Amino acid sequence: MLNEHDTLQQTLDSVLSQSVAPFEHIIVDSGSTDGSLDIIADYIARAPYSVKLVQTPAEGVYAALNEGNRRAEGEIIGLLHGDDFFSSTHVLEFVSAAFSRQPDIDLIYGDVHYVNKHGARTRYYSGAHFRPETLLQGFAFPHPSMYIRRELWKKIGTYDTGLRIAADYEWAVRATLINKANTLYLPLDMVAMHEGGLAFQWTNRFFRHIPERRKALKQNGLKAPMLRLLGRYMYLFRH
């Protein structure tokens, strides 16, 4: 069974093992006192590319993502949460090649899968059926599989930290429905995600997801009927 130190080590090792190294790796830490900084220091010493450790009192995942994205200097921005890891050693290679082949693409997304506390795969979430209009039914592409051009980030703006668990969804609404970003689905399992956290709990799915997604649509001037958003959860129960 993996503990938090094991999952962080797994995350960093999965970056280090990529067949194409990242241009830079920005790690945002919000005051860890559990030994994580020792793991990060060892990783920085081993990495053959630039690693920047940003320590900030920023609260919440989205605030940390905003901080990291603001400091990014590379052309393409991707994210990897501290308890997730790349599904293979070729993810960055395939993403880089896809952007090179299609310079008009602003945003690439793919697939992710979940693992339980024992490391066994439990569920697969594919972005294959995502279209910008599916956001109106509450469906979005898997956020941890997203890679964007830095110019798109500068155009769309930061995650709305007033949303606790749906800021990634709201950002996707702004990017694809409002600003018509050019997107590309890459049929690739990109990230393994450990079960748990706010977004995975069924109570939060019903009592936070739906209200926050309705708010995300409304603040972008879009209609958000409750029954239409509830249909997403009926789909989940059927599958």
C-alpha positions as CSV (number, residue, x, y, z in Angstrom):
1,M,0.0,0.0,0.0
2,L,1.4,3.4,-1.0
3,N,1.6,6.3,1.4
4,E,1.9,10.0,0.5
5,H,5.7,9.8,0.3
6,D,5.5,6.8,-2.0
7,T,3.1,8.6,-4.4
8,L,5.2,11.7,-4.5
9,Q,8.3,9.7,-5.3
10,Q,6.3,7.8,-8.0
11,T,5.1,11.1,-9.5
12,L,8.6,12.6,-9.7
13,D,10.2,9.3,-11.0
14,S,7.6,9.2,-13.8
15,V,8.7,12.6,-14.9
16,L,12.4,11.7,-14.7
17,S,11.8,8.5,-16.8
18,Q,10.2,10.3,-19.8
19,S,11.8,9.5,-23.1
20,V,11.7,13.2,-24.0
21,A,12.7,15.4,-21.0
22,P,10.6,18.4,-20.2
23,F,12.0,21.9,-20.9
24,E,11.5,22.7,-17.3
25,H,9.6,21.3,-14.3
26,I,8.0,23.8,-11.8
27,I,7.0,22.3,-8.5
28,V,4.7,24.3,-6.3
29,D,4.8,23.6,-2.6
30,S,2.4,25.2,-0.1
31,G,4.4,24.7,3.1
32,S,5.0,20.9,3.3
33,T,6.3,19.7,6.7
34,D,6.0,16.0,6.1
35,G,9.4,15.3,4.5
36,S,8.2,16.0,0.9
37,L,10.8,18.7,0.5
38,D,13.6,16.1,1.1
39,I,12.1,13.9,-1.8
40,I,12.0,17.0,-4.0
41,A,15.5,18.0,-3.2
42,D,16.8,14.6,-4.2
43,Y,14.8,14.8,-7.4
44,I,16.2,18.2,-8.2
45,A,19.7,16.8,-7.7
46,R,19.0,14.0,-10.2
47,A,17.1,15.8,-12.9
48,P,19.1,16.7,-16.0
49,Y,16.7,19.6,-16.8
50,S,15.7,22.8,-15.0
51,V,13.6,22.2,-11.9
52,K,12.2,25.2,-10.0
53,L,10.7,24.8,-6.5
54,V,8.2,27.5,-5.8
55,Q,7.2,27.8,-2.1
56,T,4.0,29.8,-1.7
57,P,1.3,30.2,1.0
58,A,-1.3,29.9,-1.8
59,E,-4.2,27.8,-0.6
60,G,-5.8,25.2,-2.8
61,V,-4.9,23.2,-5.8
62,Y,-6.1,25.8,-8.3
63,A,-4.1,28.6,-6.7
64,A,-1.0,26.4,-6.9
65,L,-1.7,25.6,-10.6
66,N,-2.1,29.3,-11.3
67,E,1.2,30.0,-9.6
68,G,3.0,27.4,-11.6
69,N,1.5,28.4,-14.9
70,R,2.3,32.0,-14.3
71,R,6.0,31.1,-14.0
72,A,6.1,28.7,-17.0
73,E,8.6,29.7,-19.7
74,G,8.1,26.8,-22.1
75,E,5.9,26.9,-25.1
76,I,3.6,24.1,-23.9
77,I,2.2,23.8,-20.4
78,G,1.1,20.5,-18.8
79,L,0.3,19.6,-15.2
80,L,0.8,16.6,-13.0
81,H,-0.7,16.5,-9.5
82,G,1.5,15.4,-6.6
83,D,-0.1,12.0,-6.2
84,D,-0.6,11.2,-9.9
85,F,2.0,9.8,-12.3
86,F,2.5,9.3,-16.1
87,S,1.1,6.1,-17.5
88,S,4.1,5.4,-19.7
89,T,7.5,6.7,-20.4
90,H,6.4,8.2,-23.8
91,V,3.7,10.7,-22.8
92,L,5.7,13.8,-23.3
93,E,7.2,12.4,-26.5
94,F,3.8,11.8,-28.1
95,V,2.4,15.2,-26.9
96,S,5.4,17.1,-28.3
97,A,5.2,15.3,-31.6
98,A,1.5,16.0,-31.9
99,F,2.0,19.8,-31.3
100,S,4.9,19.8,-33.9
101,R,2.7,18.1,-36.5
102,Q,-0.2,20.5,-36.0
103,P,1.0,24.0,-35.2
104,D,-2.6,25.4,-35.3
105,I,-3.6,23.3,-32.3
106,D,-4.0,25.2,-29.0
107,L,-4.9,22.4,-26.6
108,I,-4.4,18.6,-26.6
109,Y,-6.1,16.2,-24.2
110,G,-6.2,12.4,-24.0
111,D,-7.2,9.6,-21.5
112,V,-6.5,8.9,-17.8
113,H,-7.1,6.0,-15.5
114,Y,-7.6,5.6,-11.8
115,V,-5.8,3.3,-9.4
116,N,-6.7,2.3,-5.8
117,K,-4.5,2.4,-2.7
118,H,-3.0,-0.9,-3.7
119,G,-2.0,0.3,-7.1
120,A,-4.6,-1.7,-9.0
121,R,-6.4,0.0,-12.0
122,T,-10.1,0.6,-11.2
123,R,-11.6,3.0,-13.9
124,Y,-10.7,4.5,-17.2
125,Y,-11.7,8.0,-18.3
126,S,-11.3,8.7,-22.0
127,G,-11.5,12.1,-23.7
128,A,-12.5,10.4,-27.0
129,H,-16.2,11.6,-26.8
130,F,-15.5,15.1,-25.6
131,R,-16.7,18.0,-27.8
132,P,-17.0,21.6,-26.6
133,E,-20.8,21.3,-26.6
134,T,-20.6,18.4,-24.1
135,L,-19.6,20.9,-21.5
136,L,-23.2,22.0,-21.5
137,Q,-24.1,18.5,-20.2
138,G,-21.4,18.8,-17.5
139,F,-18.9,16.6,-19.4
140,A,-15.3,17.7,-19.8
141,F,-12.1,16.2,-21.1
142,P,-9.9,14.7,-18.3
143,H,-8.1,17.7,-16.9
144,P,-4.8,15.9,-15.9
145,S,-4.3,15.0,-19.6
146,M,-4.4,18.6,-20.8
147,Y,-1.5,20.3,-22.5
148,I,-1.9,23.9,-23.7
149,R,0.2,26.5,-25.6
150,R,1.4,29.1,-23.2
151,E,-0.2,31.8,-25.4
152,L,-3.6,30.2,-24.9
153,W,-3.1,30.3,-21.1
154,K,-2.2,34.0,-21.3
155,K,-5.3,34.6,-23.4
156,I,-7.8,32.6,-21.4
157,G,-6.5,33.6,-17.9
158,T,-6.2,31.8,-14.6
159,Y,-8.3,29.2,-12.9
160,D,-11.2,30.7,-10.9
161,T,-10.2,30.0,-7.3
162,G,-13.7,30.8,-6.1
163,L,-14.7,27.4,-7.4
164,R,-13.5,24.6,-5.1
165,I,-13.6,21.6,-7.4
166,A,-14.8,22.8,-10.8
167,A,-12.3,25.5,-11.7
168,D,-10.8,23.2,-14.4
169,Y,-14.3,22.7,-15.9
170,E,-14.9,26.4,-15.9
171,W,-11.6,27.1,-17.6
172,A,-12.5,24.5,-20.3
173,V,-15.7,26.3,-20.8
174,R,-13.9,29.6,-21.3
175,A,-11.2,28.0,-23.6
176,T,-13.4,25.9,-25.9
177,L,-16.9,27.2,-25.8
178,I,-16.3,31.0,-25.4
179,N,-12.9,31.4,-27.0
180,K,-13.1,28.6,-29.6
181,A,-9.6,27.2,-28.9
182,N,-8.5,24.6,-31.4
183,T,-8.4,21.3,-29.6
184,L,-7.0,17.8,-30.5
185,Y,-7.8,14.5,-28.9
186,L,-4.7,12.2,-28.6
187,P,-5.8,8.6,-28.1
188,L,-3.2,7.9,-25.4
189,D,-3.5,6.9,-21.7
190,M,-1.5,9.8,-20.2
191,V,-1.9,9.8,-16.5
192,A,-2.7,7.4,-13.6
193,M,-4.6,9.0,-10.8
194,H,-5.0,7.8,-7.3
195,E,-8.5,7.5,-6.1
196,G,-9.6,9.9,-3.4
197,G,-9.7,13.6,-3.0
198,L,-12.6,16.1,-3.2
199,A,-13.6,15.5,-6.8
200,F,-13.8,11.7,-6.4
201,Q,-16.2,11.5,-3.5
202,W,-19.8,10.8,-4.5
203,T,-21.2,13.3,-2.0
204,N,-19.0,16.1,-3.6
205,R,-20.0,14.9,-7.1
206,F,-23.7,15.6,-6.3
207,F,-23.6,18.4,-3.8
208,R,-20.6,20.4,-5.2
209,H,-20.1,19.4,-8.8
210,I,-23.5,20.2,-10.1
211,P,-23.9,23.6,-8.3
212,E,-20.3,24.6,-9.2
213,R,-20.8,23.6,-12.9
214,R,-24.0,25.5,-13.1
215,K,-22.2,28.5,-11.7
216,A,-19.4,28.0,-14.2
217,L,-21.8,28.0,-17.1
218,K,-23.9,30.9,-15.8
219,Q,-20.9,33.2,-15.2
220,N,-19.9,32.6,-18.8
221,G,-23.4,33.6,-20.0
222,L,-24.6,30.1,-20.8
223,K,-27.8,28.3,-19.7
224,A,-27.4,25.6,-17.1
225,P,-30.6,23.6,-16.5
226,M,-30.3,21.3,-13.5
227,L,-31.8,18.3,-15.4
228,R,-29.3,18.5,-18.2
229,L,-26.4,18.4,-15.7
230,L,-28.0,15.6,-13.8
231,G,-28.1,13.5,-16.9
232,R,-24.3,13.2,-16.6
233,Y,-24.7,11.2,-13.3
234,M,-27.4,9.0,-14.8
235,Y,-24.9,8.1,-17.5
236,L,-22.3,7.3,-14.9
237,F,-24.7,5.0,-13.0
238,R,-25.6,3.2,-16.2
239,H,-21.9,2.6,-17.0
